[in-house]
Amino acid sequence: MRNYYVSSKVKHFGIILYATAAVYGQSLNFIKKDSTIIIKPGQLINLNDVRYTLIHTDYNKKKIVLNVEIPDSPPYKYLREPIEGGFFYISILKIPIYKYIKNTKFQLQDTLTFESIESFKYYEKSTQSFFFNQKKGALIGVLSGFMVGLFEEGDFHWGVLGSIIWGATGIINGSIHGLLIARESDILILSENDWQIDF
């Protein structure tokens, strides 16, 4: 009798957890034939060309609850994008400014219906993203270092030295940002024969 009582309590607790998970914390799933993209709560997503953070997906009501993020347009995107080359330390100053703007201006919730979603972009950290940021940092570092060395010192050799030093710094900075910043995908269109929300 006691074992039955315990198992009954466990069963009721499992039902409560399942019901809670059904309402809150559900991921947003996009499918296309054999491909699936899963956006988990707390992750960034771009829907209809607007940046959001997913809160949860209500598949019963066919609605998505989101936090509005800082947009990809200037001047906001310059606060998020890393500064490469020898001036990488300025990126540290941008972090508190970015967070302040986000917390004061963009702490807004939005709800979208499944039918209103026409396009999306997802963000992912990958080896491709890591090497992309590394190459970008190295290239910008080499070019800016060469220009600074050439024009500041007026000598080609100083330009070469500057490109080596700033290029190395750009590689380090690009590697850090490649690890921390997720790369945005290409725009994906929802249609009858293309990507669909799985529900």
Accessible surface in RSA format (square Angstrom, percent):
REM  Atomic radii and reference values for relative SASA: ProtOr
REM  Chains: A
REM  Algorithm: Lee & Richards
REM  Probe-radius: 1.40
REM  Slices: 20
REM RES _ NUM      All-atoms   Total-Side   Main-Chain    Non-polar    All polar
REM                ABS   REL    ABS   REL    ABS   REL    ABS   REL    ABS   REL
RES MET A   1   199.40 103.3 152.53 100.9  46.87 111.6 130.43 110.9  68.97  91.4
RES ARG A   2   200.29  84.1 192.15  98.0   8.15  19.4  71.09  97.2 129.20  78.3
RES ASN A   3   126.32  87.1 120.75 116.7   5.57  13.4  32.02  77.1  94.30  91.1
RES TYR A   4   156.05  72.9 149.95  85.3   6.10  15.9 109.05  82.0  46.99  57.9
RES TYR A   5   133.92  62.5 132.85  75.6   1.06   2.8  98.38  73.9  35.54  43.8
RES VAL A   6    79.50  52.3  79.25  71.7   0.25   0.6  79.50  69.1   0.00   0.0
RES SER A   7    59.81  50.5  52.81  70.5   7.00  16.1  46.16  98.3  13.65  19.1
RES SER A   8    28.51  24.1  24.71  33.0   3.80   8.8   9.67  20.6  18.84  26.4
RES LYS A   9   118.16  57.6 112.47  69.0   5.69  13.6  64.00  57.6  54.17  57.7
RES VAL A  10    97.38  64.1  93.70  84.8   3.68   8.9  95.94  83.4   1.44   3.9
RES LYS A  11   140.32  68.5 130.47  80.1   9.84  23.4  82.24  74.0  58.08  61.9
RES HIS A  12   109.78  60.0 109.07  75.8   0.71   1.8  73.68  75.9  36.10  42.0
RES PHE A  13   121.34  60.7 119.70  74.1   1.65   4.3 120.86  73.3   0.48   1.4
RES GLY A  14    34.11  42.1   0.00   N/A  34.11  42.1  28.81  79.1   5.30  11.9
RES ILE A  15   103.50  58.9  99.82  74.4   3.69   8.9 102.91  74.1   0.59   1.6
RES ILE A  16   108.08  61.5 105.85  78.9   2.23   5.4 107.96  77.7   0.12   0.3
RES LEU A  17    98.46  54.8  94.86  67.9   3.60   9.0  95.19  66.9   3.27   8.8
RES TYR A  18   169.65  79.2 164.17  93.4   5.48  14.3 121.02  90.9  48.63  59.9
RES ALA A  19    52.46  48.2  47.80  73.8   4.66  10.6  51.56  72.6   0.90   2.4
RES THR A  20    70.98  50.5  65.10  66.0   5.88  14.0  53.76  72.2  17.22  26.0
RES ALA A  21    55.74  51.3  48.97  75.6   6.77  15.4  53.79  75.7   1.95   5.2
RES ALA A  22    29.96  27.5  24.85  38.3   5.11  11.6  26.84  37.8   3.12   8.3
RES VAL A  23    65.56  43.1  64.54  58.4   1.02   2.4  65.54  56.9   0.02   0.1
RES TYR A  24   137.30  64.1 131.84  75.0   5.46  14.2  86.15  64.7  51.15  63.1
RES GLY A  25    43.85  54.1   0.00   N/A  43.85  54.1  22.59  62.0  21.26  47.6
RES GLN A  26    51.54  28.8  46.95  34.3   4.59  10.9  14.40  30.6  37.14  28.2
RES SER A  27    27.88  23.6  23.08  30.8   4.80  11.1   7.43  15.8  20.45  28.6
RES LEU A  28     0.00   0.0   0.00   0.0   0.00   0.0   0.00   0.0   0.00   0.0
RES ASN A  29    32.33  22.3  32.33  31.2   0.00   0.0   1.05   2.5  31.28  30.2
RES PHE A  30     0.00   0.0   0.00   0.0   0.00   0.0   0.00   0.0   0.00   0.0
RES ILE A  31    61.04  34.7  60.42  45.0   0.61   1.5  60.42  43.5   0.61   1.7
RES LYS A  32    78.27  38.2  73.99  45.4   4.27  10.2  29.22  26.3  49.05  52.2
RES LYS A  33   193.44  94.4 144.21  88.5  49.22 117.2 101.79  91.6  91.64  97.6
RES ASP A  34   150.29 105.3 114.32 113.8  35.97  85.0  42.62 100.3 107.67 107.4
RES SER A  35    56.31  47.6  50.54  67.4   5.77  13.3  18.11  38.6  38.20  53.5
RES THR A  36    80.08  57.0  48.96  49.6  31.12  74.2  27.64  37.1  52.44  79.3
RES ILE A  37    26.02  14.8  23.13  17.2   2.89   7.0  26.02  18.7   0.00   0.0
RES ILE A  38    92.56  52.7  72.69  54.1  19.87  47.9  72.69  52.3  19.87  53.9
RES ILE A  39     5.80   3.3   5.80   4.3   0.00   0.0   5.80   4.2   0.00   0.0
RES LYS A  40   122.33  59.7 122.33  75.1   0.00   0.0  64.58  58.1  57.76  61.5
RES PRO A  41    54.09  39.4  33.12  30.2  20.97  76.2  33.42  27.6  20.67 128.5
RES GLY A  42    58.11  71.7   0.00   N/A  58.11  71.7  29.95  82.2  28.16  63.1
RES GLN A  43    82.48  46.1  78.26  57.2   4.22  10.0  30.67  65.3  51.81  39.3
RES LEU A  44    53.82  30.0  47.02  33.6   6.80  17.1  47.02  33.0   6.80  18.3
RES ILE A  45     0.03   0.0   0.00   0.0   0.03   0.1   0.00   0.0   0.03   0.1
RES ASN A  46     3.33   2.3   3.33   3.2   0.00   0.0   0.00   0.0   3.33   3.2
RES LEU A  47     0.46   0.3   0.00   0.0   0.46   1.2   0.00   0.0   0.46   1.2
RES ASN A  48    52.37  36.1  35.55  34.4  16.82  40.5  25.86  62.2  26.51  25.6
RES ASP A  49   106.13  74.3  84.99  84.6  21.15  50.0  24.02  56.5  82.12  81.9
RES VAL A  50    62.69  41.3  59.25  53.6   3.45   8.3  62.69  54.5   0.00   0.0
RES ARG A  51     8.72   3.7   7.10   3.6   1.62   3.9   0.67   0.9   8.05   4.9
RES TYR A  52    11.21   5.2  11.21   6.4   0.00   0.0   0.12   0.1  11.10  13.7
RES THR A  53    23.45  16.7  23.45  23.8   0.00   0.0  19.69  26.4   3.76   5.7
RES LEU A  54     1.56   0.9   0.00   0.0   1.56   3.9   0.00   0.0   1.56   4.2
RES ILE A  55    51.34  29.2  42.33  31.5   9.01  21.7  46.55  33.5   4.78  13.0
RES HIS A  56    21.86  11.9  21.86  15.2   0.00   0.0  13.04  13.4   8.82  10.3
RES THR A  57     0.00   0.0   0.00   0.0   0.00   0.0   0.00   0.0   0.00   0.0
RES ASP A  58    22.02  15.4  22.02  21.9   0.00   0.0   3.16   7.4  18.85  18.8
RES TYR A  59    46.08  21.5  36.13  20.6   9.95  25.9  36.28  27.3   9.80  12.1
RES ASN A  60   129.98  89.6  97.63  94.3  32.35  77.9  28.68  69.0 101.30  97.9
RES LYS A  61   144.32  70.4 123.73  75.9  20.58  49.0  74.50  67.1  69.81  74.4
RES LYS A  62    79.82  38.9  79.41  48.7   0.40   1.0  35.13  31.6  44.69  47.6
RES LYS A  63    82.65  40.3  82.65  50.7   0.00   0.0  29.36  26.4  53.29  56.8
RES ILE A  64     0.00   0.0   0.00   0.0   0.00   0.0   0.00   0.0   0.00   0.0
RES VAL A  65    23.71  15.6  23.71  21.5   0.00   0.0  23.71  20.6   0.00   0.0
RES LEU A  66     0.00   0.0   0.00   0.0   0.00   0.0   0.00   0.0   0.00   0.0
RES ASN A  67    44.25  30.5  44.25  42.8   0.00   0.0   4.33  10.4  39.92  38.6
RES VAL A  68    28.41  18.7  26.67  24.1   1.75   4.2  26.67  23.2   1.75   4.7
RES GLU A  69     8.15   4.7   6.29   4.8   1.86   4.4   0.11   0.2   8.05   6.6
RES ILE A  70     0.00   0.0   0.00   0.0   0.00   0.0   0.00   0.0   0.00   0.0
RES PRO A  71    41.81  30.5  40.36  36.8   1.45   5.3  41.81  34.5   0.00   0.0
RES ASP A  72    52.19  36.6  40.74  40.5  11.45  27.1  34.44  81.1  17.75  17.7
RES SER A  73    54.65  46.2  49.20  65.7   5.45  12.5  40.62  86.5  14.02  19.6
RES PRO A  74    77.00  56.1  60.78  55.4  16.23  59.0  60.86  50.3  16.14 100.3
RES PRO A  75    89.60  65.3  88.18  80.4   1.43   5.2  88.26  72.9   1.34   8.3
RES TYR A  76    41.27  19.3  41.27  23.5   0.00   0.0  24.13  18.1  17.13  21.1
RES LYS A  77    59.15  28.9  59.15  36.3   0.00   0.0   7.74   7.0  51.41  54.8
RES TYR A  78   121.61  56.8 116.49  66.3   5.12  13.3  85.61  64.3  36.00  44.4
RES LEU A  79    37.86  21.1  32.72  23.4   5.14  12.9  32.72  23.0   5.14  13.8
RES ARG A  80    57.30  24.1  44.97  22.9  12.33  29.4  28.20  38.5  29.10  17.6
RES GLU A  81    67.62  38.8  65.49  49.5   2.14   5.1  20.23  39.1  47.39  38.7
RES PRO A  82    19.18  14.0   7.06   6.4  12.13  44.1   8.04   6.6  11.14  69.2
RES ILE A  83    53.33  30.3  49.81  37.1   3.52   8.5  53.33  38.4   0.00   0.0
RES GLU A  84    11.23   6.4   1.33   1.0   9.89  23.6   1.33   2.6   9.89   8.1
RES GLY A  85     0.04   0.0   0.00   N/A   0.04   0.0   0.04   0.1   0.00   0.0
RES GLY A  86    17.62  21.7   0.00   N/A  17.62  21.7   7.32  20.1  10.30  23.1
RES PHE A  87    92.37  46.2  92.37  57.2   0.00   0.0  92.37  56.0   0.00   0.0
RES PHE A  88    70.98  35.5  70.12  43.4   0.86   2.2  70.12  42.5   0.86   2.5
RES TYR A  89   116.41  54.3 113.12  64.4   3.29   8.6  83.79  63.0  32.62  40.2
RES ILE A  90    60.11  34.2  60.11  44.8   0.00   0.0  60.11  43.3   0.00   0.0
RES SER A  91    10.99   9.3   9.83  13.1   1.15   2.7   9.83  20.9   1.15   1.6
RES ILE A  92   112.10  63.8 110.11  82.0   1.99   4.8 110.18  79.3   1.91   5.2
RES LEU A  93   115.71  64.4 113.44  81.2   2.28   5.7 114.09  80.1   1.62   4.4
RES LYS A  94    21.25  10.4  21.25  13.0   0.00   0.0  19.87  17.9   1.38   1.5
RES ILE A  95    94.49  53.8  91.63  68.3   2.86   6.9  94.47  68.0   0.02   0.1
RES PRO A  96    81.12  59.1  71.67  65.3   9.46  34.4  76.70  63.3   4.42  27.5
RES ILE A  97    85.81  48.8  82.82  61.7   2.99   7.2  85.81  61.8   0.00   0.0
RES TYR A  98    33.37  15.6  33.37  19.0   0.00   0.0  31.11  23.4   2.27   2.8
RES LYS A  99   119.98  58.5 119.77  73.5   0.21   0.5  66.42  59.8  53.57  57.1
RES TYR A 100   148.63  69.4 143.11  81.4   5.52  14.4 104.65  78.6  43.98  54.2
RES ILE A 101    36.11  20.5  35.50  26.4   0.61   1.5  36.11  26.0   0.00   0.0
RES LYS A 102    61.30  29.9  61.30  37.6   0.00   0.0  16.66  15.0  44.65  47.6
RES ASN A 103    90.56  62.4  74.70  72.2  15.86  38.2  20.56  49.5  70.00  67.7
RES THR A 104    87.89  62.5  49.03  49.7  38.86  92.6  48.89  65.7  39.00  59.0
RES LYS A 105   118.46  57.8 102.96  63.2  15.49  36.9  73.33  66.0  45.13  48.1
RES PHE A 106    22.52  11.3  22.05  13.7   0.47   1.2  22.05  13.4   0.47   1.3
RES GLN A 107    99.32  55.5  73.26  53.5  26.05  62.0  33.79  71.9  65.52  49.7
RES LEU A 108   105.84  58.9 103.41  74.0   2.42   6.1 105.84  74.3   0.00   0.0
RES GLN A 109   126.93  71.0  94.81  69.3  32.11  76.5  29.82  63.5  97.10  73.6
RES ASP A 110    48.35  33.9  44.18  44.0   4.17   9.9   9.06  21.3  39.29  39.2
RES THR A 111    70.96  50.5  48.93  49.6  22.03  52.5  27.35  36.7  43.61  65.9
RES LEU A 112    28.63  15.9  26.93  19.3   1.71   4.3  28.63  20.1   0.00   0.0
RES THR A 113    53.15  37.8  51.81  52.5   1.34   3.2  43.35  58.2   9.80  14.8
RES PHE A 114    12.35   6.2   6.06   3.8   6.29  16.4   6.15   3.7   6.20  17.7
RES GLU A 115   131.24  75.3  98.48  74.5  32.76  78.0  75.32 145.7  55.93  45.7
RES SER A 116    47.85  40.4  32.00  42.7  15.85  36.5  43.11  91.8   4.74   6.6
RES ILE A 117     8.67   4.9   0.00   0.0   8.67  20.9   0.00   0.0   8.67  23.5
RES GLU A 118   122.33  70.2 120.00  90.8   2.33   5.5  36.97  71.5  85.36  69.7
RES SER A 119    11.88  10.0  11.88  15.9   0.00   0.0   3.75   8.0   8.13  11.4
RES PHE A 120     1.18   0.6   0.00   0.0   1.18   3.1   1.18   0.7   0.00   0.0
RES LYS A 121    38.68  18.9  38.68  23.7   0.00   0.0   6.22   5.6  32.47  34.6
RES TYR A 122    48.39  22.6  48.37  27.5   0.02   0.0  13.22   9.9  35.16  43.3
RES TYR A 123    34.72  16.2  11.69   6.7  23.02  59.9  11.69   8.8  23.02  28.4
RES GLU A 124    82.30  47.3  76.82  58.1   5.49  13.1  24.09  46.6  58.21  47.5
RES LYS A 125   125.96  61.4  95.26  58.4  30.69  73.1  55.59  50.0  70.36  74.9
RES SER A 126    43.25  36.5  25.79  34.4  17.46  40.2  36.87  78.5   6.38   8.9
RES THR A 127   104.59  74.4 100.41 101.8   4.18  10.0  71.18  95.6  33.41  50.5
RES GLN A 128   125.51  70.2 116.31  85.0   9.20  21.9  41.92  89.2  83.59  63.4
RES SER A 129     0.86   0.7   0.64   0.9   0.22   0.5   0.64   1.4   0.22   0.3
RES PHE A 130    45.82  22.9  45.82  28.4   0.00   0.0  45.82  27.8   0.00   0.0
RES PHE A 131   103.48  51.8 103.48  64.1   0.00   0.0 103.48  62.7   0.00   0.0
RES PHE A 132    88.97  44.5  83.71  51.8   5.26  13.7  87.60  53.1   1.37   3.9
RES ASN A 133    13.66   9.4  13.66  13.2   0.00   0.0   0.00   0.0  13.66  13.2
RES GLN A 134    42.82  23.9  42.71  31.2   0.12   0.3   6.12  13.0  36.71  27.8
RES LYS A 135   148.18  72.3 141.21  86.6   6.97  16.6  90.24  81.2  57.94  61.7
RES LYS A 136    67.67  33.0  60.63  37.2   7.04  16.8  41.07  37.0  26.60  28.3
RES GLY A 137     0.00   0.0   0.00   N/A   0.00   0.0   0.00   0.0   0.00   0.0
RES ALA A 138    21.24  19.5  21.24  32.8   0.00   0.0  21.24  29.9   0.00   0.0
RES LEU A 139   110.94  61.8 106.85  76.4   4.09  10.3 110.44  77.6   0.50   1.4
RES ILE A 140    68.81  39.2  67.75  50.5   1.06   2.5  68.65  49.4   0.16   0.4
RES GLY A 141     0.00   0.0   0.00   N/A   0.00   0.0   0.00   0.0   0.00   0.0
RES VAL A 142    63.42  41.7  63.42  57.4   0.00   0.0  63.42  55.1   0.00   0.0
RES LEU A 143   105.28  58.6 104.89  75.0   0.39   1.0 105.01  73.7   0.26   0.7
RES SER A 144    33.03  27.9  26.46  35.3   6.56  15.1  32.13  68.4   0.90   1.3
RES GLY A 145     0.46   0.6   0.00   N/A   0.46   0.6   0.19   0.5   0.27   0.6
RES PHE A 146    54.75  27.4  54.75  33.9   0.00   0.0  54.75  33.2   0.00   0.0
RES MET A 147    92.82  48.1  92.18  61.0   0.64   1.5  73.85  62.8  18.96  25.1
RES VAL A 148    57.03  37.5  53.41  48.4   3.63   8.7  57.02  49.5   0.01   0.0
RES GLY A 149     7.55   9.3   0.00   N/A   7.55   9.3   7.37  20.2   0.18   0.4
RES LEU A 150    52.09  29.0  49.57  35.5   2.52   6.3  49.57  34.8   2.52   6.8
RES PHE A 151   144.43  72.3 116.56  72.2  27.87  72.5 119.08  72.2  25.35  72.5
RES GLU A 152   133.47  76.6 103.28  78.1  30.19  71.9  22.37  43.3 111.10  90.7
RES GLU A 153   101.67  58.4  73.54  55.6  28.12  67.0   9.01  17.4  92.66  75.7
RES GLY A 154    64.94  80.1   0.00   N/A  64.94  80.1  29.89  82.0  35.04  78.5
RES ASP A 155    55.87  39.1  52.08  51.8   3.79   9.0  17.23  40.6  38.64  38.5
RES PHE A 156   122.64  61.4 118.98  73.7   3.66   9.5 118.98  72.1   3.66  10.5
RES HIS A 157   135.65  74.1 130.12  90.4   5.53  14.1  96.58  99.5  39.07  45.5
RES TRP A 158   123.93  49.7 122.17  59.1   1.76   4.1  98.72  52.6  25.20  40.9
RES GLY A 159     0.00   0.0   0.00   N/A   0.00   0.0   0.00   0.0   0.00   0.0
RES VAL A 160    58.09  38.2  57.87  52.4   0.23   0.6  58.09  50.5   0.00   0.0
RES LEU A 161    78.27  43.6  77.02  55.1   1.25   3.2  78.09  54.8   0.18   0.5
RES GLY A 162    12.19  15.0   0.00   N/A  12.19  15.0  11.81  32.4   0.39   0.9
RES SER A 163    11.93  10.1  11.77  15.7   0.16   0.4   1.24   2.6  10.69  15.0
RES ILE A 164   110.92  63.1 102.19  76.1   8.74  21.1 108.61  78.2   2.32   6.3
RES ILE A 165    93.29  53.1  89.44  66.6   3.85   9.3  92.56  66.7   0.74   2.0
RES TRP A 166    43.69  17.5  43.69  21.1   0.00   0.0  19.89  10.6  23.79  38.6
RES GLY A 167     4.19   5.2   0.00   N/A   4.19   5.2   4.19  11.5   0.00   0.0
RES ALA A 168    51.83  47.7  46.44  71.7   5.39  12.3  49.02  69.0   2.81   7.4
RES THR A 169    30.00  21.3  28.90  29.3   1.10   2.6  11.50  15.4  18.49  28.0
RES GLY A 170     0.00   0.0   0.00   N/A   0.00   0.0   0.00   0.0   0.00   0.0
RES ILE A 171    75.67  43.1  75.67  56.4   0.00   0.0  75.67  54.5   0.00   0.0
RES ILE A 172   106.72  60.7 104.05  77.5   2.67   6.4 106.61  76.8   0.12   0.3
RES ASN A 173     4.16   2.9   3.62   3.5   0.54   1.3   0.69   1.7   3.47   3.4
RES GLY A 174     0.00   0.0   0.00   N/A   0.00   0.0   0.00   0.0   0.00   0.0
RES SER A 175    20.42  17.3  20.42  27.2   0.00   0.0  17.40  37.1   3.02   4.2
RES ILE A 176    80.06  45.6  79.30  59.1   0.76   1.8  80.03  57.6   0.03   0.1
RES HIS A 177    24.07  13.2  24.07  16.7   0.00   0.0   9.97  10.3  14.09  16.4
RES GLY A 178     2.32   2.9   0.00   N/A   2.32   2.9   0.00   0.0   2.32   5.2
RES LEU A 179   117.39  65.4 105.11  75.2  12.28  30.9 107.14  75.2  10.25  27.6
RES LEU A 180   119.23  66.4 104.11  74.5  15.13  38.0 104.23  73.2  15.01  40.4
RES ILE A 181    56.53  32.2  53.40  39.8   3.13   7.5  56.24  40.5   0.29   0.8
RES ALA A 182    28.05  25.8  15.55  24.0  12.50  28.4  15.55  21.9  12.50  33.1
RES ARG A 183    83.03  34.9  76.23  38.9   6.80  16.2  29.72  40.6  53.31  32.3
RES GLU A 184    62.32  35.8  42.34  32.0  19.99  47.6  17.30  33.5  45.03  36.8
RES SER A 185    24.60  20.8   8.25  11.0  16.36  37.7  19.49  41.5   5.11   7.2
RES ASP A 186   122.03  85.5 112.38 111.9   9.65  22.8  31.65  74.5  90.39  90.1
RES ILE A 187    89.06  50.7  74.44  55.5  14.62  35.2  74.44  53.6  14.62  39.7
RES LEU A 188    37.84  21.1  36.24  25.9   1.60   4.0  37.84  26.6   0.00   0.0
RES ILE A 189    88.32  50.3  85.87  64.0   2.45   5.9  85.87  61.8   2.45   6.6
RES LEU A 190    29.10  16.2  13.90   9.9  15.20  38.2  13.98   9.8  15.12  40.7
RES SER A 191    51.67  43.7  39.82  53.1  11.85  27.3  42.57  90.7   9.10  12.7
RES GLU A 192   165.54  95.0 137.91 104.3  27.63  65.8  54.01 104.5 111.53  91.1
RES ASN A 193   143.26  98.8 115.00 111.1  28.27  68.1  38.54  92.8 104.72 101.2
RES ASP A 194    44.86  31.4  37.93  37.8   6.93  16.4   5.53  13.0  39.33  39.2
RES TRP A 195    22.00   8.8  22.00  10.6   0.00   0.0  18.17   9.7   3.83   6.2
RES GLN A 196    70.56  39.5  70.56  51.6   0.00   0.0  29.87  63.6  40.69  30.9
RES ILE A 197    10.75   6.1   3.30   2.5   7.45  18.0   3.30   2.4   7.45  20.2
RES ASP A 198    60.27  42.2  55.86  55.6   4.40  10.4   2.46   5.8  57.81  57.7
RES PHE A 199   135.07  67.6  67.51  41.8  67.56 175.8  99.76  60.5  35.31 101.1
END  Absolute sums over single chains surface
CHAIN  1 A    13003.8      11419.1       1584.7       8516.9       4486.9
END  Absolute sums over all chains
TOTAL         13003.8      11419.1       1584.7       8516.9       4486.9
